[in-house]
């Protein structure tokens, strides 16, 4: 064997059709195996992340086996043992099975980590729009998890490209096996292996470049918000006129209660809401305000009682014996979509622009075609003073702008009732006024709203009624003017005194 490096042999190996064919085989086998492993990870990752107990034992056994034994041993097992069991596979199928199952065990943990990086509130926001768990997973959770999944996924893919070389032990003609045969036939191993190493480097470099491009695309949603000047504070209007008692009932709760373990977050509560009514829900922190709101749209299903919207059961139908029959999940989701939910911390979908956030529910729940849904979304945003922000991502918006996008997202579903869960408490003081102005406009337009708030001045001006909660009970339900003039409950009087003092300081 000649000890000198032969450049002609090296270049000949680089241009060899056999090397090119082997490189293509290596690439598609690695890609197919990675796809199999990724699909397995997408199935098992949620089981690990969200502890789906019926599947824990099987998933644990799979991970224990394939993470605890060498890949080479797994390849040899499938090659040698399966035929003895009467299962005869070709070389390609054997290689893909071993590589894919091994990769699935790693991808399961990668997917789990990515899913855990997405706040639970994102699933809640999707559920509030009426999206069922599987669409919410693919449309909301997984796209955001990809920011954390992509780097280790790309790293695993480059590993898989190199791991195909282990298939040479079963005489599979991938890149390394072909290099071995050429080196033996030409007696130029240095040049052949150098050429093959360069091919591996080229493939891995292309994957790395693709990863960088995808990461830059994902990074579009991570820009800093642009400061905006707050609008002038709107004047405080007179108290809203009461809704006539003869108006038909729109929303009714009958004895709904919610427990967390041994703690009763909401005692049996009944209430009636009429069309066009604005109801402020007030009380100290921990009094059950948000729990009541979330029980109404079945985001937190009450342990007892039923909720009716327009005469239709929201999550469970009442029975003559006083019990209830749970509705199928699809019907629960459809009823939940008839509420518009605005969260305290916005819960906008970070991977979507403002317009896409607003259009998602109409597209996926109401069946509105994408162009029409986006057109309607831009109209909603323009009504809330956000026409120029339609194509911006949530991370680039101010707090007040994000909350107004959240309001537009709720309105886009054409809800019968709007639910606001402390919509200004997460905002800077200068952003509070722009959100309150938007909500006041909705109230003046006749929207039916339940509003959890500590904004006493706003509640006095905009609400028809006030529900005051303490220790998980509604201790006062009174017209707004009456409540703010002379609350009957001592805790309500103390609450108003404290917030008047805060407003005066």
C-alpha positions as CSV (number, residue, x, y, z in Angstrom):
1,X,0.0,0.0,0.0
2,X,1.4,3.4,-1.0
3,X,2.0,5.6,2.1
4,X,1.7,8.9,0.1
5,X,-1.7,10.6,-0.1
6,X,-3.0,10.2,-3.7
7,X,-5.1,13.3,-4.5
8,X,-6.4,11.7,-7.7
9,X,-7.7,8.7,-5.8
10,X,-9.2,11.0,-3.2
11,X,-11.0,13.1,-5.9
12,X,-12.0,9.9,-7.7
13,X,-13.6,8.6,-4.5
14,X,-15.5,11.9,-4.0
15,X,-16.9,11.6,-7.5
16,X,-17.6,7.9,-7.3
17,X,-21.2,6.9,-8.2
18,X,-20.9,4.2,-5.6
19,X,-20.1,6.8,-2.9
20,X,-22.9,9.1,-4.1
21,X,-25.4,6.2,-4.1
22,X,-24.3,5.2,-0.6
23,X,-24.5,8.8,0.7
24,X,-28.1,9.0,-0.6
25,X,-28.9,5.7,1.0
26,X,-27.4,6.9,4.3
27,X,-29.4,10.1,4.1
28,X,-32.8,8.7,3.4
29,X,-32.4,5.8,5.9
30,X,-31.3,8.4,8.6
31,X,-34.2,10.6,7.7
32,X,-36.7,7.8,7.8
33,X,-35.4,6.5,11.1
34,X,-35.5,10.0,12.5
35,X,-39.0,10.4,11.3
36,X,-40.0,7.1,13.0
37,X,-38.3,8.1,16.2
38,X,-39.9,11.6,16.1
39,X,-43.4,10.1,15.6
40,X,-42.8,7.8,18.6
41,X,-41.6,10.8,20.6
42,X,-44.7,12.8,19.7
43,X,-46.9,10.0,21.0
44,X,-44.9,9.1,24.1
45,X,-43.7,12.7,25.0
46,X,-47.2,13.9,26.1
47,X,-47.7,10.7,28.2
48,X,-44.5,11.6,30.0
49,X,-45.1,15.3,30.3
50,X,-48.7,15.1,31.4
51,X,-48.6,11.8,33.3
52,X,-51.2,9.8,31.4
53,X,-51.3,7.0,34.0
54,X,-52.9,4.2,32.0
55,X,-49.9,4.2,29.7
56,X,-47.1,4.7,32.3
57,X,-46.1,1.1,32.7
58,X,-45.8,0.3,28.9
59,X,-44.0,3.6,28.2
60,X,-41.6,3.0,31.2
61,X,-40.8,-0.5,30.0
62,X,-40.1,0.7,26.4
63,X,-37.8,3.5,27.6
64,X,-36.0,1.3,30.1
65,X,-35.2,-1.3,27.4
66,X,-34.2,0.9,24.5
67,X,-32.3,3.5,26.6
68,X,-30.6,0.8,28.6
69,X,-29.1,-1.4,25.9
70,X,-26.6,-0.5,23.1
71,X,-27.9,0.4,19.7
72,X,-25.5,-2.1,18.2
73,X,-27.0,-4.9,20.3
74,X,-30.5,-3.9,19.2
75,X,-29.5,-4.0,15.6
76,X,-28.0,-7.5,16.0
77,X,-31.0,-8.7,17.9
78,X,-33.5,-7.6,15.3
79,X,-31.2,-9.1,12.6
80,X,-30.6,-12.4,14.3
81,X,-33.4,-13.1,16.7
82,X,-36.5,-12.0,14.8
83,X,-36.0,-14.6,12.0
84,X,-35.9,-17.3,14.8
85,X,-39.3,-16.0,16.0
86,X,-40.7,-16.4,12.5
87,X,-40.5,-12.6,11.7
88,X,-38.4,-12.2,8.6
89,X,-37.5,-8.6,7.6
90,X,-35.2,-7.3,4.9
91,X,-32.0,-5.4,5.7
92,X,-33.7,-2.0,5.2
93,X,-36.7,-2.9,7.4
94,X,-34.4,-4.3,10.1
95,X,-32.2,-1.2,10.1
96,X,-35.1,1.2,10.2
97,X,-36.8,-0.7,13.0
98,X,-33.7,-0.8,15.2
99,X,-32.7,2.9,14.5
100,X,-36.3,4.2,14.8
101,X,-37.2,2.4,18.0
102,X,-33.9,3.5,19.6
103,X,-34.4,7.1,18.5
104,X,-38.0,7.1,19.7
105,X,-36.7,6.6,23.3
106,X,-34.5,9.7,23.0
107,X,-37.1,11.8,21.2
108,X,-39.7,11.0,23.9
109,X,-37.6,12.8,26.5
110,X,-36.9,15.7,24.1
111,X,-40.5,16.1,23.3
112,X,-41.4,15.9,27.0
113,X,-38.9,18.7,27.7
114,X,-40.3,20.9,24.9
115,X,-43.9,20.4,26.1
116,X,-43.0,21.3,29.6
117,X,-41.5,24.6,28.4
118,X,-44.9,25.7,27.2
119,X,-47.0,27.2,30.0
120,X,-50.1,25.3,31.0
121,X,-52.1,28.5,30.4
122,X,-51.6,28.1,26.7
123,X,-53.7,24.9,26.7
124,X,-56.3,26.7,28.8
125,X,-56.5,29.5,26.3
126,X,-57.0,27.1,23.5
127,X,-59.6,25.2,25.5
128,X,-61.4,28.5,26.2
129,X,-61.7,29.0,22.4
130,X,-63.5,25.7,22.1
131,X,-60.5,23.8,20.7
132,X,-60.4,20.1,21.7
133,X,-57.1,18.6,23.2
134,X,-55.7,17.1,20.0
135,X,-56.2,20.2,17.8
136,X,-54.9,22.4,20.7
137,X,-51.8,20.2,20.9
138,X,-50.9,20.5,17.2
139,X,-52.0,24.1,16.7
140,X,-50.9,25.8,20.0
141,X,-48.7,23.6,22.2
142,X,-46.4,21.8,19.8
143,X,-45.5,24.8,17.6
144,X,-44.4,26.7,20.7
145,X,-42.6,23.6,22.1
146,X,-40.6,23.4,18.9
147,X,-38.4,26.3,20.1
148,X,-37.1,24.0,22.8
149,X,-37.3,20.7,20.7
150,X,-35.5,21.9,17.6
151,X,-31.8,22.1,18.8
152,X,-31.7,18.6,20.3
153,X,-33.8,17.2,17.4
154,X,-31.2,18.5,14.9
155,X,-28.4,17.1,17.1
156,X,-30.1,13.7,17.2
157,X,-30.6,13.8,13.4
158,X,-26.9,14.4,12.8
159,X,-26.2,11.6,15.3
160,X,-28.6,9.4,13.3
161,X,-26.7,10.1,10.0
162,X,-23.6,8.8,11.7
163,X,-25.3,6.0,13.5
164,X,-26.3,4.4,10.2
165,X,-22.7,3.3,10.0
166,X,-23.6,0.6,12.7
167,X,-25.8,-1.1,10.1
168,X,-22.5,-2.2,8.4
169,X,-22.5,-5.1,10.9
170,X,-25.4,-6.6,9.1
171,X,-23.8,-5.9,5.7
172,X,-26.2,-3.0,4.9
173,X,-24.6,-1.0,2.1
174,X,-24.7,2.4,3.6
175,X,-21.9,5.0,3.3
176,X,-19.4,3.4,5.7
177,X,-19.9,-0.1,4.5
178,X,-19.4,1.0,0.9
179,X,-16.3,2.9,1.9
180,X,-14.9,-0.3,3.5
181,X,-15.5,-2.3,0.3
182,X,-13.9,0.4,-1.9
183,X,-10.9,0.6,0.5
184,X,-10.4,-3.1,0.3
185,X,-10.7,-3.2,-3.5
186,X,-8.5,-0.2,-4.3
187,X,-6.0,-0.6,-1.4
188,X,-6.3,3.2,-0.8
189,X,-8.1,3.3,2.6
190,X,-6.7,6.8,3.5
191,X,-8.1,8.5,0.4
192,X,-11.4,6.6,0.5
193,X,-12.1,7.2,4.2
194,X,-11.0,10.9,3.9
195,X,-13.5,11.3,1.0
196,X,-16.3,9.6,3.0
197,X,-15.5,11.8,6.1
198,X,-15.9,14.9,3.9
199,X,-19.2,13.6,2.6
200,X,-20.4,13.1,6.2
201,X,-19.2,16.6,7.1
202,X,-21.1,18.1,4.1
203,X,-24.3,16.3,5.1
204,X,-24.1,17.4,8.7
205,X,-23.2,21.0,7.7
206,X,-26.3,21.2,5.6
207,X,-28.4,20.0,8.5
208,X,-26.8,22.5,10.8
209,X,-27.5,25.3,8.3
210,X,-31.1,24.2,8.1
211,X,-31.4,24.2,11.9
212,X,-30.0,27.8,12.1
213,X,-32.5,29.0,9.5
214,X,-35.4,27.4,11.3
215,X,-34.2,28.9,14.6
216,X,-34.1,32.4,13.1
217,X,-37.6,31.9,11.8
218,X,-38.8,30.9,15.3
219,X,-36.9,33.8,16.8
220,X,-39.2,36.3,15.0
221,X,-41.6,36.0,17.8
222,X,-39.0,36.8,20.5
223,X,-38.4,40.5,19.7
224,X,-38.7,43.1,22.5
225,X,-42.0,45.0,22.8
226,X,-42.1,48.5,21.3
227,X,-42.9,51.2,23.8
228,X,-46.1,53.1,23.1
229,X,-47.6,56.2,24.6
230,X,-50.6,55.5,26.8
231,X,-53.9,57.1,25.7
232,X,-55.6,59.8,27.7
233,X,-57.6,58.4,30.6
234,X,-61.3,58.1,29.7
235,X,-63.6,60.0,32.0
236,X,-65.6,58.1,34.6
237,X,-69.2,58.0,33.5
238,X,-72.3,57.7,35.6
239,X,-73.3,54.3,36.9
240,X,-74.8,52.0,34.2
241,X,-78.6,51.8,34.2
242,X,-80.0,48.5,35.5
243,X,-81.2,45.8,33.1
244,X,-84.9,45.2,33.4
245,X,-85.8,42.1,35.5
246,X,-88.3,41.1,32.8
247,X,-85.4,40.5,30.3
248,X,-85.1,36.7,29.5
249,X,-82.3,34.9,31.3
250,X,-79.1,34.3,29.2
251,X,-76.8,32.6,31.7
252,X,-77.8,30.7,34.7
253,X,-75.8,28.8,37.3
254,X,-77.5,26.4,39.7
255,X,-75.6,25.3,42.8
256,X,-72.2,25.2,41.2
257,X,-69.3,24.3,43.6
258,X,-65.6,23.6,43.1
259,X,-63.2,21.8,45.5
260,X,-59.5,21.4,45.3
261,X,-58.8,18.3,47.4
262,X,-60.2,19.1,50.8
263,X,-60.4,22.8,50.2
264,X,-63.7,24.3,49.0
265,X,-62.8,27.0,46.5
266,X,-66.4,27.8,45.7
267,X,-69.4,26.8,47.7
268,X,-72.7,26.1,46.1
269,X,-73.5,29.2,44.1
270,X,-76.5,30.2,41.9
271,X,-76.8,33.2,39.8
272,X,-78.8,34.6,36.8
273,X,-77.3,36.9,34.1
274,X,-79.5,38.7,31.6
275,X,-78.6,39.8,28.0
276,X,-76.7,43.1,28.0
277,X,-76.0,42.9,31.7
278,X,-72.5,43.9,33.0
279,X,-71.7,42.2,36.3
280,X,-68.6,43.0,38.3
281,X,-67.3,40.2,40.5
282,X,-65.3,41.6,43.4
283,X,-63.7,40.4,46.6
284,X,-60.4,39.9,48.2
285,X,-57.7,37.7,46.8
286,X,-58.6,34.0,47.3
287,X,-62.3,34.6,47.7
288,X,-63.3,32.4,44.7
289,X,-63.8,35.1,42.0
290,X,-61.7,33.5,39.3
291,X,-63.0,30.0,40.2
292,X,-66.6,31.2,39.7
293,X,-65.7,32.6,36.3
294,X,-63.9,29.5,35.2
295,X,-66.7,27.2,36.4
296,X,-69.2,29.1,34.3
297,X,-67.5,28.2,31.0
298,X,-66.5,24.8,32.3
299,X,-62.8,25.6,32.0
300,X,-62.7,24.3,35.6
301,X,-65.6,21.9,35.7
302,X,-67.6,22.4,38.9
303,X,-67.9,19.4,41.1
304,X,-71.5,20.1,41.7
305,X,-74.3,21.9,39.9
306,X,-75.0,22.8,36.3
307,X,-74.6,25.9,34.1
308,X,-77.1,26.8,31.3
309,X,-76.4,29.3,28.5
310,X,-79.4,30.3,26.5
311,X,-81.2,27.4,28.0
312,X,-78.6,24.8,26.9
313,X,-76.4,22.9,29.3
314,X,-72.7,23.9,29.2
315,X,-70.9,20.9,30.6
316,X,-73.6,18.7,32.2
317,X,-77.4,18.3,31.8
318,X,-79.5,18.4,34.9
319,X,-81.5,15.3,35.8
320,X,-84.9,15.2,37.5
321,X,-83.4,13.5,40.5
322,X,-81.2,16.6,41.1
323,X,-78.1,14.9,39.7
324,X,-76.4,15.7,36.4
325,X,-75.3,13.8,33.2
326,X,-71.9,14.9,31.7
327,X,-71.9,16.0,28.1
328,X,-69.5,14.4,25.6
329,X,-66.2,16.3,25.4
330,X,-67.0,17.6,21.9
331,X,-70.3,19.2,23.1
332,X,-68.5,20.7,26.1
333,X,-66.0,22.3,23.8
334,X,-68.7,23.6,21.5
335,X,-70.6,25.2,24.4
336,X,-67.3,26.7,25.8
337,X,-66.8,28.4,22.5
338,X,-70.0,30.4,23.1
339,X,-68.2,32.2,25.9
340,X,-65.4,34.7,25.3
341,X,-62.6,34.4,27.9
342,X,-60.1,37.2,28.5
343,X,-57.3,36.1,30.9
344,X,-55.4,38.1,33.4
345,X,-52.1,37.5,31.7
346,X,-53.3,37.6,28.1
347,X,-52.4,34.0,27.2
348,X,-51.8,34.9,23.6
349,X,-50.2,32.3,21.4
350,X,-46.6,33.4,21.1
351,X,-46.0,31.7,17.7
352,X,-48.8,33.5,16.0
353,X,-49.2,37.2,15.0
354,X,-51.9,39.3,16.5
355,X,-54.2,38.7,13.4
356,X,-53.5,34.9,13.5
357,X,-54.3,34.8,17.2
358,X,-57.6,36.4,16.6
359,X,-58.4,34.2,13.5
360,X,-57.5,30.9,15.1
361,X,-60.8,30.2,16.9
362,X,-63.0,31.2,13.9
363,X,-60.9,29.1,11.6
364,X,-60.6,25.9,13.6
365,X,-63.8,26.0,15.7
366,X,-66.3,27.9,13.7
367,X,-65.1,26.7,10.3
368,X,-64.5,30.1,8.8
369,X,-62.1,30.0,5.7
370,X,-58.7,31.3,6.5
371,X,-58.8,34.4,4.3
372,X,-62.2,35.4,5.7
373,X,-61.1,34.7,9.3
374,X,-58.0,36.9,8.9
375,X,-60.0,39.7,7.3
376,X,-62.4,39.6,10.2
377,X,-59.5,39.5,12.6
378,X,-58.1,42.7,11.2
379,X,-61.4,44.4,11.5
380,X,-61.7,43.4,15.1
381,X,-58.2,44.6,15.8
382,X,-58.9,47.9,14.0
383,X,-62.0,48.5,16.2
384,X,-59.7,48.2,19.3
385,X,-57.1,50.6,17.8
386,X,-54.7,47.9,16.8
387,X,-54.9,48.0,13.0
388,X,-51.1,48.7,12.7
389,X,-50.3,45.8,15.0
390,X,-52.1,43.0,13.1
391,X,-48.9,41.4,11.8
392,X,-46.8,41.8,14.9
393,X,-46.1,38.9,17.3
394,X,-47.3,39.2,21.0
395,X,-43.7,39.6,22.3
396,X,-43.4,42.8,20.3
397,X,-46.5,44.4,21.8
398,X,-47.0,46.4,25.0
399,X,-49.0,44.9,27.8
400,X,-52.1,47.0,27.0
401,X,-51.9,46.1,23.3
402,X,-51.6,42.4,24.2
403,X,-54.7,42.6,26.4
404,X,-56.7,44.3,23.6
405,X,-55.6,41.5,21.2
406,X,-56.9,39.1,23.8
407,X,-60.2,40.9,23.8
408,X,-60.3,40.9,20.0
409,X,-59.6,37.1,20.1
410,X,-62.6,36.6,22.4
411,X,-64.8,38.8,20.3
412,X,-63.9,37.0,17.1
413,X,-65.8,33.9,18.4
414,X,-69.0,36.0,18.4
415,X,-69.6,35.0,22.1
416,X,-72.9,35.3,23.9
417,X,-71.1,36.2,27.1
418,X,-67.7,37.8,27.7
419,X,-65.7,36.7,30.8
420,X,-62.9,38.9,32.0
421,X,-60.6,37.6,34.7
422,X,-58.9,40.6,36.2
423,X,-57.9,42.0,32.8
424,X,-55.9,44.9,34.2
425,X,-54.1,43.5,37.2
426,X,-51.0,42.4,35.1
427,X,-50.6,45.8,33.4
428,X,-48.6,48.8,34.2
429,X,-50.8,51.7,35.4
430,X,-50.5,53.6,32.1
431,X,-51.7,50.6,30.2
432,X,-54.8,50.1,32.4
433,X,-56.7,52.9,30.9
434,X,-56.5,51.7,27.3
435,X,-57.9,48.3,28.3
436,X,-60.6,49.8,30.5
437,X,-61.6,52.1,27.6
438,X,-62.0,49.0,25.3
439,X,-64.1,47.2,27.9
440,X,-66.2,50.3,28.5
441,X,-66.9,50.5,24.7
442,X,-68.1,46.9,24.8
443,X,-70.4,47.6,27.7
444,X,-71.9,50.6,25.9
445,X,-72.4,48.4,22.9
446,X,-74.7,46.1,24.9
447,X,-72.3,43.2,25.4
448,X,-73.1,40.8,28.2
449,X,-70.1,40.6,30.5
450,X,-68.9,39.2,33.8
451,X,-65.8,41.0,35.0
452,X,-63.5,40.0,37.9
453,X,-61.9,43.3,38.8
454,X,-60.4,45.4,41.6
455,X,-61.0,48.6,39.7
456,X,-63.6,50.1,41.9
457,X,-64.1,53.3,39.9
458,X,-64.6,51.3,36.7
459,X,-67.0,48.8,38.2
460,X,-69.1,51.7,39.7
461,X,-69.3,53.3,36.2
462,X,-69.7,50.3,34.0
463,X,-71.4,47.5,35.9
464,X,-75.1,47.0,36.4
465,X,-74.6,44.6,39.3
466,X,-71.9,43.6,41.7
467,X,-71.3,40.2,43.1
468,X,-69.1,40.3,46.2
469,X,-67.4,37.1,47.2
470,X,-65.8,36.1,50.5
471,X,-64.5,32.7,51.5
472,X,-65.9,31.1,48.3
473,X,-69.4,32.4,48.8
474,X,-71.4,35.2,47.2
475,X,-72.2,37.3,50.3
476,X,-73.7,40.2,48.4
477,X,-75.5,40.6,45.0
478,X,-76.7,44.1,44.5
479,X,-77.2,46.8,41.9
480,X,-74.0,48.7,41.3
481,X,-75.3,52.1,42.7
482,X,-76.7,50.4,45.8
483,X,-73.6,48.3,46.4
484,X,-71.1,51.3,46.2
485,X,-73.4,53.6,48.2
486,X,-74.1,51.3,51.1
487,X,-72.9,47.7,51.0
488,X,-74.7,45.5,53.5
489,X,-71.9,43.0,54.3
490,X,-69.1,44.2,56.6
491,X,-66.4,42.5,54.4
492,X,-67.7,44.5,51.4
493,X,-67.5,47.7,53.4
494,X,-63.9,47.0,54.5
495,X,-63.0,46.0,50.9
496,X,-64.3,49.3,49.5
497,X,-62.6,51.3,52.3
498,X,-59.3,49.7,51.5
499,X,-59.5,50.3,47.8
500,X,-60.7,53.8,48.3
501,X,-57.6,54.4,50.4
502,X,-55.4,52.8,47.8
503,X,-56.9,55.0,45.1
504,X,-56.4,58.1,47.2
505,X,-52.7,57.4,48.2
